[in-house]
């Protein structure tokens, strides 16, 4: 394009985008005005007002996030029609709602991401904007439909390469302007069950999953928004890293958790030994939990005497066995079956007591006297401390925490439950992430540890009755018979409305309410680093999503957990047989080819059947290795940190446990950094397959620069480092 022609086009595009911002500002002002009016609104019910206020607040947030990168491109169709693509849809209300800007999720916008020179999707040109703030800085054009072409040309890749080469910030950014064709196919996939997205390091699987959530919320908003979406990640740092993506796309009803957060009130990060994690993660642990509960439903070794005012009765093993059988056959959870257990015990004890007390004068024909005496005995039993203690010993009310704490810390109880000895620990309440699904399972197996509170409805009726009385006191028509034009309080609201104003309302946002409610169910769940989840973890998540709508993201080659997935089929078929689909991402957008070549050598050793993703770019900087002594190591780490502090972007030092100044590789999963220093790779590898997966993760976090410090000889898989660059960090710091 001639320079003058380009400048004219650029000026026109700037004017068009400026016009879109003018409309955005006007719509934002209108919504905020309606929001303020709704807050002051009168006449409608509080419930209606609350619904309107919340809806306008969501719309205001949606418009606010659209301000950053509102429009990022244009499509020119063969027919001559032009379509601008952006974060939200903007329409011309004065011209039959003609689309001025298409939401990136709209079907008509799909060609912006999938059209190629060889398959143009009836498009002639794709134009991509480079913006800064509200201003279009420049643009690149890609001509579509050229004979013999089979991929995007260099100009079409400019936006993508600029994004992947840019320095990393504090968190993950959305890719709405640079979604690639294989990513778009997954984002828009019409599949109502479980979708597994597998991809190696840097393939963008996490951000694709998050954009898929935004797409589903766009196409199924009414179905999904009421229950929200749960995103499960491997650690808090990862969740912080990805936390801004969905809000940047205008979606707020999303809950972020790790597997250690899935039981309200707990936030667990400690890990078990590999053997204990394997045992707890297997579905076989369900037999152990059931046996542990059954072990607490005990028979007395000797009859238990209960002294009443007129007689002493005994709870014998035969009676308890009958009561236990009836309680178990009720099908109720342990705690909720205790009344059935108690009823049998009390019936037997009162029968025996009545027979002894009334011996010689009371017969079965004296029904009223018999029942009166039974009532007195029931009251006395309920007040007898020894009777309550006996019930607690034979059929105790337990919480999940109580049961597991006492199980883990007792060799005897573990043996009685047929449990693996790996479960023993002296501090039974030292919770680990592997305990969380067991605690959640026990909520259902044990049931409520307190009687259900049925008083809410009665309290609401009482409030309404009280409010009706208040209305009568405020104005009594008998006092105003001579004034027919009076307006009465009763003409304005009903008693229930007045009472409703005094009820405490739950004003928390959906995400906050959902996170605090163990029984909350989500419309859709995203699971990242899903290869680490155990069979028991999946049971928790399936309970949270009855509709079985999941986006599952992972890479089996990076599995480090002994209880994690060795295949997706093993984990998913028990829950969604035939209802899960598999898609793979094959292009590495993060890791440059120079670094991926080293990582691929390691991958070939510990997972020879796995194909590494192909890097989309080279960075021009070779990864380096340097051998140091124990005394030199701290200084070498400090030197790396100092040098990277002067460069734009982010950096991290990754090493095995116990090395000062380093972070464990498991804590960096899903994260990315401009520069990475790996310390003591030979010690990381010492943990076998788990260590190999950790080292693979460590090597593939870098987007630009990778260095390795080692005290012992390099592992065989990394020997290529020595030949690929200098032996000192400064030699590659360019």
C-alpha positions, 0 to 999 in steps of 0.5 A, a space after each residue: 500500500 502506498 504511504 499516502 494511501 495507508 495514512 488515509 486508511 489509518 486516519 479513517 480507521 481512527 475516526 471509526 474507532 473513535 466513533 465506537 468509543 463515543 457510542 460506548 461512552 454514551 451507553 455507559 452513561 445511560 446504564 449508570 444513570 439507570 443504575 442510580 435511578 434503580 437504587 432510588 426506585 420506588 413502587 416496585 418490590 425490593 426483590 424486583 429492585 434488587 434484580 434490576 440493580 444487579 443486572 445494571 451493575 453487571 452491564 456497567 462492568 461489561 462496558 467498563 472492561 470493553 474500554 481496553 482494546 474495544 476494536 481490534 480488527 476488520 473483515 472485508 467480505 467478497 461481497 463488499 460488506 465490512 465488519 469490525 470485530 471487538 470485545 462487545 457488540 455495538 449496534 446503531 439503534 437509529 438504523 434498524 440496529 445495524 451492527 457497528 461492532 461485532 462481539 468476537 464470540 458472535 458467529 459472524 466474527 468467526 472468520 476473523 480467526 479461521 479464514 486463511 489464504 487458502 480457505 478464505 470463508 468468503 472473505 477478501 481481507 483481514 485487517 488487524 489493529 495495533 492500538 494504544 489506549 483508545 488510539 489506533 497506532 497502525 494496522 496490518 492487512 492480510 489478503 485472503 483467497 490467493 491461489 496456492 496459499 495455504 497459511 497466513 502470510 507474514 503480515 497476518 502473523 504480526 499481531 500474534 508474534 508481537 503478543 508472544 514476544 512481548 515482555 510478560 506482566 504480572 498476570 495472564 492476558 486474554 488472546 481475544 485479538 490473536 486467537 488462532 484457528 485451532 484454538 477457535 475451533 475448540 473455543 466454539 465447539 458445540 459439545 454439552 459434556 466434558 471436553 478435554 483439551 490436551 497440549 504441551 507447554 506453551 500451547 495456550 490451553 489454559 487461555 483457550 479454556 477461559 475463552 471457551 467459558 466466555 463463549 459459553 456464557 455468551 451463547 448460554 447466558 441464561 442457563 449458565 449465569 444463575 449458577 456460575 462457573 467454577 475454575 479449578 487450578 493447581 495453586 493460588 499463584 496460578 489462579 492469581 495469574 489467570 484471574 484477570 482473563 475472564 473479567 477482561 472479557 466481561 465475565 464476573 460470575 466465576 469462582 476460582 479455587 484449588 482442590 484444597 479449597 473445595 470444602 468451605 472453611 478449609 484452604 489446604 496447600 500441604 501435600 502428602 507423601 507420594 504413597 499416602 497421596 496414591 492411597 487417598 486418591 484411589 476410589 478404593 479409599 471409599 471402602 476404607 471410609 465406610 469401614 471406618 464409619 462401621 467401626 464406630 457403630 459398636 456393640 458393648 462388650 459388657 451390658 451397660 447399666 442405666 440407673 433410673 429413679 425406680 429401676 436399673 436397666 441394661 443395654 446389652 449386645 443383642 439389643 444394640 445389634 438389633 438397633 444397629 441393623 435397623 439403623 443401617 438398613 434405613 439407608 440414611 447417613 450415619 448421623 441421620 440414622 442415629 434416631 432410628 438406632 436410639 428408638 430401638 434402644 429406648 423402646 427395649 429399655 422402656 419395655 423392660 423398665 415398665 415390666 419390672 416396675 409394674 410387675 404384679 399390678 400392670 398388664 397390657 390391657 392397662 394401655 393408658 397407664 402403660 403409655 403414661 409410664 413410657 412417656 415418663 421413662 423416655 423423659 428420664 432417659 433423655 435427661 440421664 447422663 449415662 444414657 447419653 454417654 452410652 449412645 455416644 459410645 455405641 453410635 457417636 455423632 461425628 463430623 468428617 474432621 473428627 472421624 478422619 482425625 481419629 482414624 489417621 492417628 490410631 493404628 488400631 482404628 486403621 487396622 479395624 478399617 482395613 486401611 493402608 498403613 501409609 495413612 497413619 500420622 501422629 497429628 491426624 488433623 494436619 490436613 493435606 490436599 489429598 484429605 479434602 475429597 475425603 472430607 467432602 465424601 464424609 459430608 454425605 456419608 455421615 450426614 448433618 451433625 445437628 438436627 435440621 432447623 425448620 424454624 425459618 418458614 415459621 419465623 417468616 409467617 410470624 414476621 408477616 403477622 406482626 407486620 399486619 398488626 403494625 399496619 392495622 395500628 398505623 391506620 384503622 379505617 374505622 377511625 376514618 369513615 368520614 374521609 373517603 379520599 384518605 390513602 392508607 398504608 395498606 393501599 401501598 404494600 402488603 404485610 409480607 412486603 413490610 416484613 420482607 424489609 426487616 429480613 436480613 438479605 444475602 447481598 453477596 455476589 454469586 461468586 462469594 455465595 457459591 464459594 461458601 456453600 458446599 452444596 452449590 452446584 455449577 453450570 460449568 467447571 473448568 479444570 486446569 492441570 487436570 492430570 494432577 487430579 485423583 479419582 477422589 478429586 473427580 468425585 468432588 467435582 462431579 458432585 458440584 456439576 450435576 449437568 456434567 459440563 466441563 472443560 478439562 485442560 491438561 497434559 499427561 506428560 506433565 503429571 507429577 502426582 502419584 494419584 493423577 491421571 495416566 489416561 483421560 479414559 480411566 478418569 472420565 469414563 466412570 462419570 460420563 461414559 461416551 460423553 467426553 470429547 478430546 481435542 489437542 493443541 499442537 503449537 507452542 506459542 510460549 516456549 521458543 524453539 531453542 529452549 523447546 529443543 532441550 525440553 524435548 530431549 528430556 521428554 523423549 526420555 521419560 515419556 517417549 510416546 509423547 510428541 512435543 508441541 512445535 514452537 511457533 518462533 525462535 528467540 535468537 538466544 541459546 539456553 546456557 548451563 554453568 557448573 558451580 561449587 556449593 560456595 559459588 551457587 548463592 552468588 550465581 543466583 544473586 547475579 541472575 536476579 540482579 541482571 534480570 531486574 534491569 530488564 523488562 518482564 518477569 523472571 524466576 529461579 526454580 530449584 529442588 526443596 531446600 535450596 535458598 532463593 528458589 521456587 519448586 517447579 510444582 508452584 510454577 505450573 501454568 505460569 510463564 516468565 521471560 527468564 528462568 534459572 533452573 538450579 540443581 536439575 540433577 536433584 530435581 530428577 532424583 525423584 524419578 518420573 515425578 522429578 522428570 515431570 517437574 524438570 520438564 515443567 521448569 524448563 518450559 516456563 521461559 519465553 525468552 531466556 533459560 539458564 541452568 546452574 548445576 553442582 554435579 554433572 548435567 543429566 544426560 538429557 541436558 547435555 545439549 545445553 553445554 554445547 548450545 551457549 556459553 558457560 556464564 550467564 553474561 554471555 547470553 544476556 543479550 
